[in-house]
Amino acid sequence: MARINEGYRRLQAGYLFPEIGRRVGTFQKANPEARIIRLGIGDVTRPLVPAVVEAFRAGVEEMGTATGFRGYGPEQGHEFLIQAIREHDYRSRGVEVGADEIFVSDGSKCDSANIQEIFSTDCVVAVTDPVYPVYLDTNVMAGRSGALGEDGRYGGIVYLPATAANGFEPALPQARVDLVYLCSPNNPTGATLTRAQLVRWVEWARANDAVILFDAAYEAYIRDPDLPHSIYEIEGAREVAIEFRSFSKTAGFTGTRCAFTVVPKEATGSAADGSRVSLQALWSRRHTTKFNGVSYPVQRAAAATYTEAGRRQIREIVDFYMANADRIRAGLTRAGYAVHGGRNAPYIWFETPRGQSSWEFFDRLLAHANVVGTPGSGFGPSGEGYFRLSAFNSAENVDEALSRIARLG
Ligand code: MLT
């Protein structure tokens, strides 16, 4: 009998973004004349920059020649990309990362979803609340949770609330936790972890033999020069942290697909016999067994983001989105909303008016302003009463959305 994985049955009905898509689709069908503005899913809207396109094209052309053709590449990524990552993402910030500690992949969503596989199913997992749903759902799928309670929380999972009441800084776990997911700049709240806060997390992980799964997919949006971009800027983090990075939001690769994960050699977990096992070795085994590498032209395109022209061009795009974030913050504040995030992140997180639930506000915004955002409760129970707008759209659409929201009253 092919018994199914019961973890899947414990999951809440559907993944958040398809549910939003379904509601928007129904509305658009009933109101074909409505010009809907989408500030929901954090998907980039600007085209790939010229340096990337040129390298992408050259990579494809190389593949079309007898001498340049390549079959399977190295599963961990091509040397030219790994070296560029080491130099520009890490060495430039005083951090040394080994070439064999970098694993190039087709996305941080997959990596942050798959990483839990190398840990025991009886590990206790902590997530911040609200949270990017992938971290939580994949642990539920893997059987690390109990049932979903009436309070919207899965049994067996430790929730660390991050709300306006604690300045969106989740407290350190009080009970035993083996794995914790941190995301900074944060999706969805747009909050960031300061150096001092990250030091506390690293110390906590070291003291409790825990592992931090650190998602830095939005690090390119950091504008405050004092904020760390990598957890490895913190002393001791190499022993306790795995970091996820992506070209998706940094360079508009959501449709092109390229990311990487760093697993330092010093990071270990404990085996059933009490011995310590290298997480880098486990992830390497997983990656090389289940993945055949990112396509050569895509890796060439990713490497082009580190050239002088590439860096300048992607910086312009990030600045463009952050100018949108500034306008969204200002527009919502003028309209009377309590606004958070959006200073070092492309996400603006605000409180729904007059105690409306997040989904009530979603429906109202869609019906009366034809604007799509993301209901905070979709990211966890502590997101209830909040709403997320993303800065990924044209300046004109952002301005139009803001004037429609202002007219909502
Ligand atoms: C989001 O809107 O939260 C992001 O698009 C999710 C993602 O990057 O997968």
Residues whose N, C-alpha, C, O or C-beta is under 5 A from the ligand:
A	BS01	MLT	G40 I41 G42 D43 K109 N187
